[in-house]
Amino acid sequence: MRNDSLKGFTVNVIYERYQFIPESDAVALACKQAATALVFELADAEGRMLKPINHDRIRLSMGRNGVTGITSCSISVPVFYEAAS
């Protein structure tokens, strides 16, 4: 999901993976990589440059369903456009 503003946009991603042995760190890293890759793909498609991502503003939450073995991650990445020159 994408939310646009005049200065940039925010991408919200839900990432899930089955894990027999829970490894939340691996899922968190994969989730963050997927979301940041998506952000840059979207900006490239628009021909826009982005300011560096402020990692302190990324919101990430994790969960695990012990019955199904699914570890899930929800992430929100706000990005801002570089000023046009």
C-alpha distances in whole Angstrom, upper triangle without the diagonal:
4,7,10,14,17,17,14,10,8,6,5,7,9,12,15,19,22,25,29,29,27,26,23,23,23,19,18,19,18,14,15,16,13,11,13,14,11,11,14,14,12,14,17,16,16,20,19,20,18,20,21,18,19,19,20,17,15,14,15,16,18,19,22,23,27,28,25,25,21,20,16,14,11,11,9,11,12,14,16,18,22,24,25,29
4,6,10,13,14,10,7,6,5,6,9,12,15,19,22,25,28,32,32,29,28,25,25,24,21,20,20,19,16,15,17,14,11,13,14,10,9,13,13,10,12,15,14,14,17,16,17,15,17,18,16,18,18,19,16,14,15,16,18,20,22,25,26,30,31,29,28,24,23,19,17,13,12,9,10,10,11,13,15,18,21,22,25
4,7,10,11,9,5,5,7,8,12,15,18,21,25,28,31,34,35,31,30,27,27,27,24,22,23,22,18,18,19,17,14,15,16,13,12,15,15,12,13,17,16,15,18,16,17,15,17,18,16,17,18,19,15,14,15,17,19,21,24,27,28,32,33,31,31,27,25,21,19,15,13,10,10,9,10,12,14,18,19,21,24
4,7,8,6,4,7,9,11,15,18,21,25,28,32,34,37,38,35,33,30,29,29,27,24,25,24,21,20,21,19,16,16,17,14,12,14,15,11,12,15,15,13,15,13,15,14,15,17,16,17,19,20,16,16,17,19,22,25,27,30,32,36,37,35,34,30,29,25,22,19,16,13,12,10,10,10,11,15,16,17,21
4,5,5,6,8,11,14,18,21,24,28,31,35,37,40,40,37,35,32,31,31,29,26,27,26,23,22,23,22,18,18,20,17,14,16,17,14,13,17,17,14,16,14,15,13,15,17,16,17,19,19,16,17,18,21,23,27,29,32,35,38,40,38,37,33,31,27,24,21,18,15,13,10,10,9,10,13,14,16,19
4,6,8,11,15,18,21,24,27,31,34,38,40,43,43,40,38,35,34,34,32,29,29,29,26,24,25,24,20,20,21,19,16,17,18,15,14,17,17,14,15,13,14,13,14,17,17,18,21,21,18,19,21,24,27,30,33,36,38,42,43,41,40,37,34,31,28,24,21,18,16,12,11,9,9,12,11,13,16
4,7,10,14,17,20,24,26,30,33,37,38,42,41,38,36,33,31,32,30,27,27,27,24,22,23,22,19,17,19,18,14,15,17,14,12,16,17,14,15,11,12,10,10,13,13,14,17,18,15,17,19,22,25,28,31,35,37,41,42,41,39,36,33,30,26,23,20,16,14,10,8,6,6,9,9,11,15
4,7,10,14,17,20,23,26,29,33,35,38,38,35,33,30,28,28,26,24,24,23,21,18,19,19,15,14,16,14,10,12,14,11,9,13,14,11,13,10,10,8,9,12,11,13,15,17,14,14,17,19,22,26,28,32,34,37,39,37,36,32,30,26,23,20,17,13,11,8,6,4,5,9,10,12,16
4,7,10,13,17,19,23,26,30,32,35,35,32,30,27,26,26,24,21,21,21,18,16,17,16,13,12,14,12,9,11,13,10,9,13,14,12,14,12,12,10,12,13,12,13,15,16,13,13,14,17,20,23,25,28,31,34,36,34,33,29,27,23,20,17,14,10,8,6,6,7,8,12,14,16,20
4,7,10,13,16,20,23,27,28,32,32,29,27,24,23,23,21,18,19,18,15,13,15,14,10,11,13,11,8,12,13,11,11,15,15,15,17,14,15,12,13,14,11,12,13,14,11,10,11,13,16,19,22,25,27,30,32,30,29,25,23,20,16,13,10,7,5,4,6,9,11,15,17,19,23
4,6,10,13,16,20,23,25,29,29,26,24,21,21,20,18,16,16,15,12,11,13,11,7,9,11,8,7,11,11,10,11,14,15,15,17,15,16,13,15,15,12,14,14,15,12,10,11,12,14,17,19,22,24,28,29,27,26,22,20,17,14,11,8,6,5,6,8,11,14,17,20,22,25
4,7,10,14,17,20,23,26,26,23,22,19,19,19,16,14,15,14,11,11,13,11,8,10,12,10,10,14,14,13,15,18,18,18,21,19,19,17,18,18,15,15,14,16,13,10,9,10,11,14,16,19,21,24,26,24,23,19,17,13,11,7,6,4,7,9,11,15,17,21,24,25,29
4,6,10,13,17,19,23,23,20,19,16,17,16,13,12,13,11,8,9,11,8,6,10,11,9,10,14,14,13,16,18,18,20,22,21,21,19,20,19,16,17,15,17,15,11,11,10,11,12,14,16,18,22,23,21,20,16,14,10,8,6,5,7,9,12,14,17,20,23,26,28,31
4,7,10,14,16,20,20,17,17,14,15,15,11,11,13,11,8,10,12,10,9,13,14,12,14,17,17,17,20,22,22,23,26,25,25,22,24,22,19,20,18,19,17,14,12,10,10,10,11,13,15,18,19,17,16,12,11,7,6,5,7,9,12,15,17,21,23,27,30,31,35
4,7,11,13,16,17,15,14,12,13,12,8,9,11,8,6,9,11,8,9,13,13,12,15,17,17,18,21,22,22,24,26,26,26,23,25,23,20,21,18,20,19,15,13,11,11,10,11,12,13,16,18,15,14,10,8,6,5,6,8,11,13,17,19,23,25,28,31,33,36
4,7,10,13,14,12,12,11,13,11,8,10,12,10,8,12,13,11,13,16,16,16,19,21,21,21,24,26,26,28,30,29,29,27,28,26,23,24,21,23,22,18,16,13,12,10,9,9,11,13,14,11,10,6,6,4,6,9,11,15,17,21,23,27,29,32,35,37,40
4,6,10,11,10,10,10,12,10,7,10,12,10,10,14,14,13,15,18,18,18,21,23,22,24,27,28,28,30,32,32,31,29,30,28,25,26,23,25,24,20,19,15,14,11,11,10,11,12,13,10,8,5,5,6,9,12,14,18,20,24,26,29,31,34,38,39,42
4,7,9,9,10,11,14,12,10,13,15,13,13,17,18,16,19,22,22,22,25,27,26,27,30,31,31,34,36,35,35,33,34,32,29,29,26,28,27,24,22,18,17,13,12,9,10,10,11,8,5,4,6,9,12,15,18,21,23,27,29,33,35,38,41,43,46
4,5,6,7,9,12,10,9,13,14,13,14,18,18,18,20,23,23,24,26,28,28,29,32,33,33,36,38,37,36,34,35,32,29,30,26,28,28,24,23,19,17,14,12,9,10,10,11,9,6,6,7,10,13,17,19,23,25,28,31,34,37,39,43,44,47
4,6,9,12,14,13,13,16,18,17,18,21,22,22,24,26,27,27,30,32,32,33,36,37,37,40,41,41,40,38,38,36,33,33,30,31,31,28,26,22,20,16,15,11,11,10,11,9,6,9,10,13,16,20,23,26,28,32,34,38,40,43,46,48,51
4,6,10,12,11,12,15,16,16,18,20,21,21,24,26,26,28,30,32,32,34,36,37,38,40,41,41,40,37,37,34,31,31,28,29,30,26,25,21,19,15,14,11,12,10,12,12,8,10,10,14,16,20,22,26,28,31,34,37,40,42,46,48,50
4,6,9,9,9,12,14,14,15,17,19,19,21,23,24,25,27,29,30,31,33,35,36,38,39,38,37,34,34,32,28,28,25,25,26,23,21,17,15,12,11,8,10,9,12,12,8,9,7,11,13,17,19,22,24,28,30,34,37,39,43,45,47
4,6,6,7,9,10,11,13,15,16,17,19,21,22,23,25,27,27,29,31,32,33,36,37,36,34,31,31,28,25,25,22,23,24,20,19,15,14,11,11,10,13,13,16,15,11,11,8,11,12,16,17,21,22,26,28,32,34,36,40,42,44
4,5,5,6,9,10,10,12,14,15,16,18,20,21,22,25,26,27,29,30,32,33,35,33,32,29,29,26,23,22,19,19,20,17,15,12,10,7,8,9,12,13,16,15,12,10,7,9,9,12,14,17,19,23,25,29,31,33,37,39,42
4,5,5,6,9,10,11,12,14,15,17,18,20,21,23,24,26,27,29,30,32,33,31,30,27,26,23,20,20,16,17,19,16,15,12,12,10,12,12,16,16,20,19,15,14,10,11,10,13,14,17,18,21,23,27,30,31,35,37,40
4,5,5,6,9,10,11,12,14,16,16,18,20,21,22,24,26,27,29,31,32,30,29,26,27,23,21,21,18,19,20,17,17,13,13,11,13,13,16,17,20,18,14,13,10,11,11,14,14,18,18,22,23,27,29,31,35,37,39
4,5,5,6,9,10,10,12,14,15,16,18,20,21,22,24,26,27,29,30,29,28,25,26,23,20,20,17,19,19,15,15,11,11,9,10,11,14,15,18,16,13,10,7,7,7,10,11,15,16,20,22,26,28,30,34,36,38
4,6,5,6,9,10,11,12,14,15,17,19,20,21,23,24,26,28,29,27,26,23,23,20,17,17,13,15,15,12,11,8,8,7,10,12,15,17,20,18,15,13,9,9,6,9,9,12,13,17,19,23,25,27,31,33,36
4,5,5,6,9,10,11,12,14,15,17,18,20,21,23,24,26,27,26,24,21,21,18,16,16,13,15,16,13,13,10,12,11,14,15,19,20,23,21,18,16,12,12,10,12,11,14,14,17,18,22,24,26,30,32,34
4,6,5,6,9,10,10,12,14,16,16,18,20,21,22,25,26,25,24,21,22,19,17,18,15,18,18,14,14,12,13,12,14,15,18,20,22,20,17,14,12,11,9,11,11,14,14,18,19,22,24,26,30,32,34
4,5,5,6,9,10,11,12,15,15,17,19,20,21,23,24,23,22,20,21,18,15,16,14,16,15,12,11,9,10,10,12,14,17,19,21,19,17,14,11,9,6,8,7,10,11,15,16,20,22,25,28,30,33
4,5,5,6,8,10,11,13,14,15,17,18,20,22,23,21,20,17,17,15,12,13,10,13,12,9,10,8,11,12,15,17,20,22,25,23,20,17,14,12,9,9,7,9,9,12,14,17,20,22,25,27,30
4,6,5,6,9,10,11,12,14,16,16,18,20,21,20,19,16,17,15,12,14,12,15,15,12,13,12,14,15,18,19,22,24,27,24,22,19,16,14,12,12,10,12,11,14,14,18,20,21,25,27,29
4,6,5,6,9,10,11,12,14,15,16,19,20,19,19,17,18,17,14,16,14,17,17,13,14,13,15,15,17,19,21,24,25,23,21,17,15,13,11,11,10,11,11,14,15,18,20,22,25,27,29
4,5,5,6,9,10,11,13,14,15,17,18,17,17,14,16,14,12,14,12,15,13,10,11,11,13,14,17,19,22,25,27,24,22,19,16,14,11,10,7,8,7,10,11,15,17,19,23,24,27
4,5,5,6,9,10,11,12,14,16,17,15,14,11,13,11,9,11,10,14,13,10,12,12,16,17,20,22,25,28,30,27,25,22,19,17,14,13,10,10,7,10,10,13,14,16,20,22,24
4,5,5,6,9,10,11,12,15,15,15,14,12,14,13,12,15,14,17,17,14,16,16,18,19,22,24,26,29,31,28,26,23,20,18,16,15,13,13,11,13,12,15,16,18,21,22,25
4,5,5,6,9,10,11,13,14,14,14,13,15,15,13,16,15,18,17,14,16,16,18,19,22,24,26,29,30,27,26,22,20,18,15,14,12,12,10,12,11,14,15,17,21,22,25
4,6,5,6,9,10,11,12,11,11,9,11,11,10,13,13,16,14,12,14,15,18,20,23,25,28,31,33,30,28,25,23,20,17,15,12,11,8,9,8,10,11,14,17,18,21
4,5,5,6,9,10,10,9,9,8,11,11,10,14,15,18,17,15,18,18,21,23,26,28,31,34,35,32,31,27,25,22,20,18,15,14,11,12,9,11,11,13,16,17,20
4,6,5,6,9,10,10,11,11,14,15,14,18,18,21,20,18,20,20,23,24,27,29,31,34,35,32,31,27,25,23,20,19,17,16,13,14,12,14,13,15,19,19,21
4,5,5,7,9,9,10,10,14,15,14,17,18,21,19,17,19,20,23,25,27,29,31,34,36,33,32,28,26,23,21,19,16,15,13,13,11,12,12,14,17,17,20
4,5,5,6,5,7,7,11,12,13,16,18,20,18,17,20,21,24,26,29,32,34,37,38,36,34,31,29,26,23,21,18,16,13,12,10,10,9,11,13,14,16
4,5,5,6,7,9,13,14,15,19,20,23,22,20,23,24,27,29,31,33,36,39,40,37,36,32,30,28,25,23,21,19,16,16,13,13,11,13,15,15,17
4,6,8,10,12,16,18,18,21,23,26,23,22,24,25,28,29,32,34,36,39,40,37,36,32,31,28,26,24,21,20,17,17,15,15,13,15,17,16,19
4,5,9,11,15,17,17,21,23,25,23,22,24,26,29,31,33,36,38,41,42,39,38,34,33,30,27,25,22,20,18,16,14,13,11,13,14,13,16
4,7,10,14,16,17,21,23,26,24,23,26,27,31,33,35,38,40,43,44,41,40,36,35,32,29,27,24,22,19,18,15,14,11,11,13,11,13
4,7,10,13,14,17,20,22,21,20,23,25,28,31,34,36,39,42,43,41,39,36,34,31,28,25,22,20,17,15,11,10,7,8,10,9,11
4,7,10,12,15,17,20,19,19,22,24,28,30,33,36,38,41,43,41,39,35,33,30,27,25,22,19,16,14,10,9,6,6,8,9,11
4,6,8,11,14,16,15,15,19,21,24,27,30,33,36,39,41,38,37,33,30,28,24,22,19,16,12,11,7,6,4,5,9,11,13
4,6,9,12,14,13,14,18,20,24,27,30,33,36,39,41,39,37,34,31,28,25,23,19,16,13,11,7,6,6,5,9,11,14
4,6,9,12,12,12,16,18,22,24,28,31,34,37,39,37,35,32,29,26,23,21,17,15,12,11,8,8,9,9,12,15,17
4,6,9,8,9,12,14,18,21,24,27,31,33,36,34,32,29,25,23,19,18,14,12,8,8,6,8,10,11,15,18,20
4,5,6,7,11,13,17,20,24,27,30,33,36,34,32,29,25,23,19,17,14,12,9,8,8,10,13,13,16,20,22
4,5,5,9,11,14,17,20,24,27,29,32,31,29,26,22,20,16,15,12,11,8,9,10,13,16,17,20,23,25
4,6,8,11,14,17,20,24,27,30,33,32,29,27,23,21,17,16,13,11,10,10,12,14,17,19,21,25,27
4,6,10,13,16,20,23,27,29,32,31,29,26,23,20,16,14,11,9,7,7,9,12,15,17,20,23,26
4,6,10,13,17,20,23,26,29,27,26,22,19,16,13,11,7,6,5,7,9,13,16,18,21,24,27
4,7,10,14,17,20,23,26,25,23,20,17,14,10,8,6,5,7,9,12,16,19,22,25,28,31
4,7,10,14,17,20,23,21,20,17,13,10,7,6,4,7,9,12,15,19,22,24,27,30,33
4,7,11,14,17,19,19,17,14,11,8,6,5,7,9,12,15,18,22,25,28,31,34,37
4,7,11,13,16,15,13,11,7,6,5,7,9,12,15,18,21,25,28,31,34,37,40
4,7,10,12,12,11,8,6,5,6,9,12,15,18,22,25,28,31,34,37,40,43
4,6,9,9,7,6,4,6,9,12,15,18,21,25,28,32,34,37,41,43,46
4,6,6,6,5,6,8,12,14,18,21,24,28,31,34,37,40,43,45,49
4,6,5,7,9,11,15,17,21,24,27,31,34,37,40,43,46,49,52
4,6,8,11,13,17,19,23,26,29,33,36,40,42,45,48,50,54
4,5,9,11,15,18,21,25,28,31,34,38,40,43,46,48,51
4,6,10,13,17,20,23,26,30,32,36,39,41,45,47,49
4,6,10,13,16,20,23,26,29,32,35,38,41,43,46
4,7,10,13,17,20,23,26,30,32,35,38,41,43
4,7,10,14,16,20,23,26,29,32,35,37,40
4,6,10,13,16,19,23,26,29,32,34,37
4,7,10,14,17,20,23,26,29,32,35
4,7,10,13,17,20,23,26,28,31
4,7,10,13,17,20,23,25,28
4,6,10,13,16,19,22,25
4,7,10,13,16,19,22
4,7,10,13,15,18
4,7,9,12,15
4,6,8,12
4,6,9
4,6
4
